[in-house]
Amino acid sequence: MKLARKIILWLTGLCAVNPASAATLQLQITPKVSGENLQPASLRYQTSAGETFSVTRVSWLASDFALQRNDGSWLELSNSVAWFDYEQNRDSKRLEIPAGEYRSLRFLVGLNTNLNHADVAKFPAAHPLNPNLNGLHWSWQGGFIFLALEGLWRNATGELDGWAYHLARDTNAVCVTLAASLQITNETKLELDFDLATLLNAPRPLSFGKDGSSTHSRDGDPISAALVRNLAGAFRVHRITQLSETEIAVAHPKPLFLPTKFTPYEFQMSATFPIPDLPRDNPLLVERVELGKKLFLDPRLSINDQQSCADCHAPAKAFTDGRKTARGAEGKFGERNSMPLFNLAWKKEFFWDGRAKSLREQVLQPIQNPIEMHEALTNLVVKLTTGRAGSPLPADGAHGVTRPTNDYPALFTTAFGSPEITAEKISLALENYLLTLTSFDAKFDRVLRGEGKFTPEEQRGFELFSTEYDPRRGQFGADCFHCHGGPLFQSQSFANNGLDDTFADLGRGKITGKKSDDGKFATPSLRNVALTAPYMHDGRFQTLEAVVEHYATGLKRSATLDPNLAKHPDGGVPLSAADKRALVAFLNTLTDAQFKNNAP
């Protein structure tokens, strides 16, 4: 296995042109419960056994779409794949097909064998099977989760437990066929309902208490067998409409401020990593990356010229600061721990609460925050343009003062084609630099490549990390991979990991305004975790041992506790002292040598 691959992602600006005879079928599938729109995270539904439950996640894959012509033959759209996710508002798939009349639609819930076992590192960033996009790949175990349903339910004693049904394995792909009279001349919209009440109740009713609250689709699992039996009948045609002549356009943004001469930057990543979705309007350029690095290290970005970005994100600590919460330029402390800054190219939302949707948006907030660097962007632009610090300097030579050389205008010219310095260009340069900070060469990676070997304790830790805790089916792992799976050891989701039962900091809930998001925070990568203490959004745990102990004995239940944690016994996953040590030993294998040696 290769150590790394170098890629240059570049926007060509070319758009595919459809033949004149082509048309578009826009397939929209909406999760419902007994015909009504799904109300997420609401304990308003009941199983046939009378159990009250909520649904917090509906995420699934569909493939091998086909349309039946009026003569009975099938138009098969080979390798057509879609990812649907309720929380991410992904409910549509556009199919380019020949215009004509059709009478039926067919698709798989799941994937055919070839797609299910394809090399996921080769899927483009926007491909439905890119694991960083869908979060449904089963990591080192191989294959995809075809359907992920999760939520909470009230058990016989009245307490809230979690439930998580993950349908997978080649034999569990389900073919759905629906009669639908389609006359497609330009663009047609076919709306389907996906009824979760049918999926959980008919013809094979499921009970969380009787059948179990989780499944990972192992051989002979009765829950996955019931889901397979129920799936085909859970889809119904809702409506067919003809859309306007204006087709839904796909944006092709042009690069911003592209200089006449530039050097494309070779982005380095592990051969096992999924392809990242790098910004198309801010391509990685050597000149822009170098400018971003200089800005990252410059204390003039703060109000008193005393603090750079690197002061809270030190390379030797995997770009963290070792403090419980971050300290600003004027000595004030914030409420949250400084997050590490590596492998950001694979993240979609930034900060612990996800309030920034891009790095260019994120980087300007600490500069302006009154508790952090507290500098006005207008003043920063003046400082970088003139070369002055916070206090104006005398004229060059006056009183024996010599102004320092200011090379920023020249650097901005090289990076953006103009000496003009603006806040937007500052953000683009910082974004360019931060995107290049990748981490992929730890002991774990060397073992994966066959260039090293785990100790017995590390191997035990990896097995615990990668195995679910499901005593009903003889599985006694630590269940870590649900939230920290794949080669990046992170997920795109926000989760309540049981730190508190009431929330002084609402986290994601403060941003979205949804009660169902209260107490949820970003799920960070576990790479280099041995270097990034203290831990959690508020830095409450000083050691990895304390973190493991939390998941073993310290989980606190609340209405938004992640279902993959809520399904476990009170306190957490029971682990022996030896297994706790083994988990910590494995986590230490995720330290990248470039950070360990203080030479990133």
HELIX and SHEET records of a PDB file:
HELIX    1   1 THR A  113  ASN A  116  1                                   4    
HELIX    2   2 VAL A  120  LYS A  122  5                                   3    
HELIX    3   3 PRO A  131  ASN A  134  1                                   4    
HELIX    4   4 SER A  139  GLN A  141  5                                   3    
HELIX    5   5 ASP A  170  ASN A  172  5                                   3    
HELIX    6   6 LEU A  196  ASN A  201  1                                   6    
HELIX    7   7 PHE A  208  ASP A  211  1                                   4    
HELIX    8   8 PRO A  222  LEU A  231  1                                  10    
HELIX    9   9 ALA A  232  ALA A  234  5                                   3    
HELIX   10  10 VAL A  286  PHE A  296  1                                  11    
HELIX   11  11 PRO A  299  LEU A  301  5                                   3    
HELIX   12  12 CYS A  309  ASP A  311  5                                   3    
HELIX   13  13 PRO A  315  LYS A  317  5                                   3    
HELIX   14  14 LEU A  344  TRP A  346  5                                   3    
HELIX   15  15 LEU A  359  GLN A  368  1                                  10    
HELIX   16  16 LEU A  377  THR A  386  1                                  10    
HELIX   17  17 ALA A  398  GLY A  400  5                                   3    
HELIX   18  18 TYR A  408  PHE A  416  1                                   9    
HELIX   19  19 ALA A  423  LEU A  435  1                                  13    
HELIX   20  20 LYS A  443  LEU A  448  1                                   6    
HELIX   21  21 PRO A  456  PHE A  465  1                                  10    
HELIX   22  22 PRO A  471  ARG A  473  5                                   3    
HELIX   23  23 PHE A  481  HIS A  484  1                                   4    
HELIX   24  24 ARG A  508  THR A  512  1                                   5    
HELIX   25  25 LYS A  515  ASP A  517  5                                   3    
HELIX   26  26 VAL A  529  LEU A  531  5                                   3    
HELIX   27  27 LEU A  544  GLU A  549  1                                   6    
HELIX   28  28 HIS A  550  GLY A  554  3                                   5    
HELIX   29  29 PRO A  563  ALA A  566  1                                   4    
HELIX   30  30 ALA A  577  ASN A  588  1                                  12    
HELIX   31  31 ALA A  593  LYS A  596  1                                   4    
SHEET    1   A 2 ARG A   5  ILE A   7  0                                        
SHEET    2   A 2 PHE A 267  MET A 269 -1                                        
SHEET    1   B 3 GLU A  36  ASN A  37  0                                        
SHEET    2   B 3 ALA A  22  VAL A  33 -1                                        
SHEET    3   B 3 SER A  92  PRO A  98 -1                                        
SHEET    1   C 4 GLU A  36  ASN A  37  0                                        
SHEET    2   C 4 ALA A  22  VAL A  33 -1                                        
SHEET    3   C 4 GLU A 187  ASP A 195  1                                        
SHEET    4   C 4 PHE A 235  GLN A 242 -1                                        
SHEET    1   D 2 TYR A  45  GLN A  46  0                                        
SHEET    2   D 2 THR A  52  PHE A  53 -1                                        
SHEET    1   E 3 TRP A  74  GLU A  76  0                                        
SHEET    2   E 3 ARG A  57  ARG A  69 -1                                        
SHEET    3   E 3 VAL A  81  ASP A  85 -1                                        
SHEET    1   F 4 TRP A  74  GLU A  76  0                                        
SHEET    2   F 4 ARG A  57  ARG A  69 -1                                        
SHEET    3   F 4 GLY A 100  VAL A 109 -1                                        
SHEET    4   F 4 VAL A 174  ILE A 184 -1                                        
SHEET    1   G 5 TRP A  74  GLU A  76  0                                        
SHEET    2   G 5 ARG A  57  ARG A  69 -1                                        
SHEET    3   G 5 ILE A 145  ARG A 154 -1                                        
SHEET    4   G 5 LEU A 160  ALA A 168 -1                                        
SHEET    5   G 5 SER A 214  THR A 215  1                                        
SHEET    1   H 2 TYR A 469  ASP A 470  0                                        
SHEET    2   H 2 GLN A 475  PHE A 476 -1                                        
SHEET    1   I 2 PHE A 494  ALA A 495  0                                        
SHEET    2   I 2 PHE A 521  ALA A 522 -1                                        
END                                                                             
